[in-house]
Structure formats: structure tokens, C-alpha cells
Amino acid sequence: MMVQNLSDPDVLIIGAGAAGIGAGRALAKAKIPFLIIEAKDRIGGRAYTDTTSLGHLWDQGCHWFHSADQNVLRKLAEEIGHKFLKRQRSAIMKTFMNGAWQADRLREDFVWGILGKVAQAGREGRDVAAATLLERDHPWYPMARHWLSLMFSAEPEDISTRDAGNYNDTGINLAVEDGYGALVARLAAGLPIRTEVAARKVTGRAGDVVVETDQGTITAKAAIVATPARMLELGRIEIAGLPPEIVDAFAQVPMGYYEKIAIAFDANVFDGFEMPYADIFDPVAPTTRPLGFELHPFGRPLAITHIAGHFARDMEREGEAGMIDFALSALVRAFGSDLRKRVKKAVTTHWSSDIFINGAYSCAKPGHGDARKAFAVPIRERIFLAGEHAHPSFQATAHGAFETGERAAAKALALLGSRVEDGRAAASA
Ligand SMILES: Cc1cc2nc3c(=O)[nH]c(=O)nc-3n(C[C@H](O)[C@H](O)[C@H](O)COP(=O)(O)OP(=O)(O)OC[C@H]3O[C@@H](n4cnc5c(N)ncnc54)[C@H](O)[C@@H]3O)c2cc1C
């Protein structure tokens, strides 16, 4: 439901991503008058299922239920019959390396071992750069860098081991067949959302909050700011009198970069290749950079690859043609040049330059692994921050973002003297 007027609700939610929608659902249950404003012409934010560009469904943003056994969005997907992979891959991922396909336990153990080592260092209380744990002379060093940058959307030099250790990784990750973005959109059904309204300034006063937008001013008793961290870091949205420790946290927990390149073929060209995932990596020519591909996700004639960190940011700046050529060249090295003739269309994401997102997800800098805790503190008693950056243990994820929305709603309700009917948001605050 889209509301027509910018009325003054009890609670104003800024941003209709997973966090804003989590907050909205909690407030709807409590029957509190609220409104969600969203700057874009669509909802979902970084949860965005694209059904048009390639003629086949694919997720431009989040795609996996991470820590799926503890993932609130997986539970909601089950309730509404939104399809997702029921069991995760157990076989060793195939890698095209030194001119041949290999399914190498040692290589896979090496990559996952690095990721485990980084988190373990953090859990032991060390807050150093993930890069310090890497063996630079190891032939699979570029592979380790590649996977670290995908996990954290940042360069290993910029990843805090402490932040990594704080993440609650249960090791179960399940891809969403019907689309993660489509799920988040379904969960927003019936919520009062006004799109194409961008907040500019949020000011907390003694008894209310004034939000200046590009469509006029809205006054509410409380506000939940659920926009990407970078919007606040860059001052695109100003929160008047933001405490210095929160200003500092935005600087110390920046968003990284992560883009996808998706190629559609005229048919299932990878039939016969038994794995749905493949890495392509040439250790003797490290400039080729490792790449990981999803092949035929859920039987769709697509190959999707992911790049992250500064490389993703710089490639995205250069433009789609270079990104597509880069991905296709890697596929051709491994599967042969006939593949080029089978390409129907290719597209890329643009999260880095998207003016309402400007990045991928948050990662604390070394030495600042606990800085994101500052995001949980209410501002002038009635402004609450929500979003993936604000979760203490499911940071950087869509379900983490959703939970921060629920928690912010519970705080707003406590301020207004109400509780969520089924107690979920109140209990998790
Ligand atoms: C390529 C990629 C792959 C990913 N893969 C996964 C994955 O597999 N699994 C997973 O769990 N997570 C993944 N993530 C992370 C996940 O998508 C995000 O953590 C999550 O969706 C963030 O939700 P959010 O509500 O915090 O922010 P957002 O989804 O960014 O929502 C914030 C909203 O605020 C809006 N906004 C911005 N400025 C204003 C303004 N001034 N006024 C009003 N509205 C404004 C934005 O348009 C946006 O809609 C991925 C992210 C990327 C980029």
C-alpha cells in the first residue's frame, strides 16, 4: 500500500530495506501509526531481485540465507512458502587452475582455514588486520585475498579480526531460489511505504523528531534511521547533534565494495559440469585474479560472478563493458571460446555508485572491532539507528539488518509506552 500524503505518524522509518521493513512489521503488529519513506522508486534496498534485465530471476544484492539455522528471514520464508535451497553444497568446489579442472581438498581447506583463522583471532581478543594472518608467499595467497574480500567486501588490510570474530557464523548458508529481494518485498506487503522521498535532516527535540525531506517536513514522536551507513558517514542525511562516538563509529566501520556480473546464455551451456560453483584461478599468472562463478543457479542459463574490495569499486567506475569482458574471459579460459557465441546478454550491478547505497556492507577497520556497538545507542532518546551495520553479531547481512529494525521498533515502542503484540520485538531488544 502506498500512502498518498506525508502525514505526521507516531514513528517515521527512513529507508525501506530489510531493516526498515523489519521495523515496519513490528510497528504494524503493535498497531502504532507509522510511515516508511524510501528515497528510491523501489523498496528492498540491497535486497533486490532482478527479473527483467536478463529474462531470468537473479539477485543483484543478497542471495544467501547466512547462518540459515538462526536466520529470521529463512523462518519467515518457510511460513510463506518462499523457496530456497534446503541443503547446502557438501562436495569440494571445482577450480580451474594451471589449465585444468581440479577438485582439491587442500585448496578448499586452505581458503576456509584462512577465514576460520581470521575469526578465531578475533574471538581470542586480537584486533588486527586480517592481512597479517596471510602467508604472502603461498601460491594460493590471491585466492585467500579474493575470498576474504568477498566475505567482508573490503581489502584484507582493512578487515578487523575482532569484527570478524564477533560474527555468529553457524556455517549453514542457503541460497534463495525465489529471490532474496523478492522475499523482502513480499514481507513488506501492506506496510505504509512512500517511495521517492529522501530524508535530508533528522532533528530530535524535547518531545518529537523533525525530519526534513525533499518532499516536505514530517514530525514524529520517534524516528528509525534505516539507511545505509554510508549515507550518514558522508552526511547525505544529517542527524543534528550526532554524538561524537557515533560519528567516529561511522568512520571506523565503513562500507566496502562488492559487485556482481551476470551473464545469460542461449541455453544451459554448463550442462555436464557437475558442480553449481566453480573457481577460476591461475596461480602462475596472478594478474588474472581468481574468480568464483555460480553456474546455472537453480537451473537458469546464467553464470554469475562476484568481485569485491577496491577492485570491484574501480571496475564499476570503469563501466559495464570492462566488467563483463573480465568475467567472460575467465569463463572462456576454462570452458573454451565457443562460449562467447552463446552469450545472449550480460549485465552488472552498480552498488558502488548507487547514490542511495554507495557500497556493499560494513566492515570494521582493524583496532575498531567493537565500534559498531555505538550504533545501538539511542540519539536524543527518540532517534534509533537500524541497518546491517548496527547488528552486533549478524552484521553485514540482510537478516541481521531485519533484526536491527525489529529491535529499533521495540525501543520506539518502549518510548511510546507500547509493546509488540506477540512480544518478539520487545523480547529481542
Ligand atoms: C552484492 C551484494 C551481495 C550480498 N549478499 C548477501 C547475502 O548473500 N546474504 C546476506 O544476508 N546479505 C548479503 N548482502 C548484504 C545485504 O544485502 C545487506 O546487509 C542488507 O540488505 C542491508 O539492509 P539494510 O536495510 O541495512 O540497508 P538497505 O537494504 O541498503 O536499505 C536502506 C534503504 O535506505 C534507502 N535510503 C538511502 N538514503 C535514503 C534517504 N535519504 N531517505 C530515504 N531512504 C533512503 C535506500 O535506498 C535503501 O532502500 C549483500 C550485499 C551486496 C551489495
The ligand as an SDF file (V2000), in Angstrom:
LIG
                    3D

 53 58  0  0  0  0  0  0  0  0999 V2000
   26.3420   -7.6320   -3.8980 C   0  0  0  0  0  0  0  0  0  0  0  0
   25.8490   -7.9200   -2.5040 C   0  0  0  0  0  0  0  0  0  0  0  0
   25.6770   -9.2350   -2.1080 C   0  0  0  0  0  0  0  0  0  0  0  0
   25.2040   -9.5270   -0.8260 C   0  0  0  0  0  0  0  0  0  0  0  0
   24.9680  -10.8250   -0.4690 N   0  0  0  0  0  0  0  0  0  0  0  0
   24.3730  -11.0920    0.7260 C   0  0  0  0  0  0  0  0  0  0  0  0
   23.9110  -12.4020    1.0130 C   0  0  0  0  0  0  0  0  0  0  0  0
   24.0570  -13.3310    0.2060 O   0  0  0  0  0  0  0  0  0  0  0  0
   23.2870  -12.6140    2.2200 N   0  0  0  0  0  0  0  0  0  0  0  0
   23.0740  -11.6090    3.1220 C   0  0  0  0  0  0  0  0  0  0  0  0
   22.4800  -11.8320    4.1870 O   0  0  0  0  0  0  0  0  0  0  0  0
   23.4830  -10.3350    2.8440 N   0  0  0  0  0  0  0  0  0  0  0  0
   24.1090  -10.0670    1.6700 C   0  0  0  0  0  0  0  0  0  0  0  0
   24.4410   -8.7700    1.3590 N   0  0  0  0  0  0  0  0  0  0  0  0
   24.2320   -7.7260    2.3650 C   0  0  0  0  0  0  0  0  0  0  0  0
   22.7420   -7.3600    2.4810 C   0  0  0  0  0  0  0  0  0  0  0  0
   22.2090   -7.1750    1.1930 O   0  0  0  0  0  0  0  0  0  0  0  0
   22.6180   -6.0880    3.2870 C   0  0  0  0  0  0  0  0  0  0  0  0
   23.3430   -6.2180    4.5020 O   0  0  0  0  0  0  0  0  0  0  0  0
   21.1680   -5.7470    3.6610 C   0  0  0  0  0  0  0  0  0  0  0  0
   20.3000   -5.9600    2.5780 O   0  0  0  0  0  0  0  0  0  0  0  0
   21.1300   -4.3060    4.1420 C   0  0  0  0  0  0  0  0  0  0  0  0
   19.8260   -3.9650    4.5650 O   0  0  0  0  0  0  0  0  0  0  0  0
   19.5770   -2.5300    5.2220 P   0  0  0  0  0  0  0  0  0  0  0  0
   18.1310   -2.4390    5.4770 O   0  0  0  0  0  0  0  0  0  0  0  0
   20.5420   -2.3300    6.3210 O   0  0  0  0  0  0  0  0  0  0  0  0
   20.0240   -1.4820    4.0940 O   0  0  0  0  0  0  0  0  0  0  0  0
   19.4730   -1.2640    2.6250 P   0  0  0  0  0  0  0  0  0  0  0  0
   18.9780   -2.5420    2.0530 O   0  0  0  0  0  0  0  0  0  0  0  0
   20.5450   -0.5640    1.8710 O   0  0  0  0  0  0  0  0  0  0  0  0
   18.2320   -0.3160    2.8000 O   0  0  0  0  0  0  0  0  0  0  0  0
   18.3940    1.0550    3.0830 C   0  0  0  0  0  0  0  0  0  0  0  0
   17.4040    1.8390    2.2570 C   0  0  0  0  0  0  0  0  0  0  0  0
   17.5380    3.2290    2.5780 O   0  0  0  0  0  0  0  0  0  0  0  0
   17.2750    3.9540    1.4030 C   0  0  0  0  0  0  0  0  0  0  0  0
   17.7750    5.3240    1.5390 N   0  0  0  0  0  0  0  0  0  0  0  0
   19.0360    5.7890    1.3630 C   0  0  0  0  0  0  0  0  0  0  0  0
   19.0910    7.1010    1.5860 N   0  0  0  0  0  0  0  0  0  0  0  0
   17.8400    7.4880    1.9230 C   0  0  0  0  0  0  0  0  0  0  0  0
   17.2530    8.7330    2.2700 C   0  0  0  0  0  0  0  0  0  0  0  0
   17.9690    9.8550    2.3070 N   0  0  0  0  0  0  0  0  0  0  0  0
   15.9350    8.7910    2.5600 N   0  0  0  0  0  0  0  0  0  0  0  0
   15.1670    7.6450    2.4910 C   0  0  0  0  0  0  0  0  0  0  0  0
   15.6750    6.4510    2.1590 N   0  0  0  0  0  0  0  0  0  0  0  0
   16.9980    6.3650    1.8920 C   0  0  0  0  0  0  0  0  0  0  0  0
   17.9860    3.1470    0.3340 C   0  0  0  0  0  0  0  0  0  0  0  0
   17.5250    3.4580   -0.9520 O   0  0  0  0  0  0  0  0  0  0  0  0
   17.6540    1.7200    0.7560 C   0  0  0  0  0  0  0  0  0  0  0  0
   16.4890    1.2440    0.1100 O   0  0  0  0  0  0  0  0  0  0  0  0
   24.9120   -8.4630    0.0700 C   0  0  0  0  0  0  0  0  0  0  0  0
   25.0770   -7.1350   -0.3430 C   0  0  0  0  0  0  0  0  0  0  0  0
   25.5480   -6.8640   -1.6060 C   0  0  0  0  0  0  0  0  0  0  0  0
   25.7030   -5.4270   -2.0320 C   0  0  0  0  0  0  0  0  0  0  0  0
  1  2  1  0
  2  3  1  0
  2 52  2  0
  3  4  2  0
  4  5  1  0
  4 50  1  0
  5  6  2  0
  6  7  1  0
  6 13  1  0
  7  8  2  0
  7  9  1  0
  9 10  1  0
 10 11  2  0
 10 12  1  0
 12 13  2  0
 13 14  1  0
 14 15  1  0
 14 50  1  0
 15 16  1  0
 16 17  1  0
 16 18  1  0
 18 19  1  0
 18 20  1  0
 20 21  1  0
 20 22  1  0
 22 23  1  0
 23 24  1  0
 24 25  2  0
 24 26  1  0
 24 27  1  0
 27 28  1  0
 28 29  2  0
 28 30  1  0
 28 31  1  0
 31 32  1  0
 32 33  1  0
 33 34  1  0
 33 48  1  0
 34 35  1  0
 35 36  1  0
 35 46  1  0
 36 37  1  0
 36 45  1  0
 37 38  2  0
 38 39  1  0
 39 40  1  0
 39 45  2  0
 40 41  1  0
 40 42  2  0
 42 43  1  0
 43 44  2  0
 44 45  1  0
 46 47  1  0
 46 48  1  0
 48 49  1  0
 50 51  2  0
 51 52  1  0
 52 53  1  0
M  END
$$$$
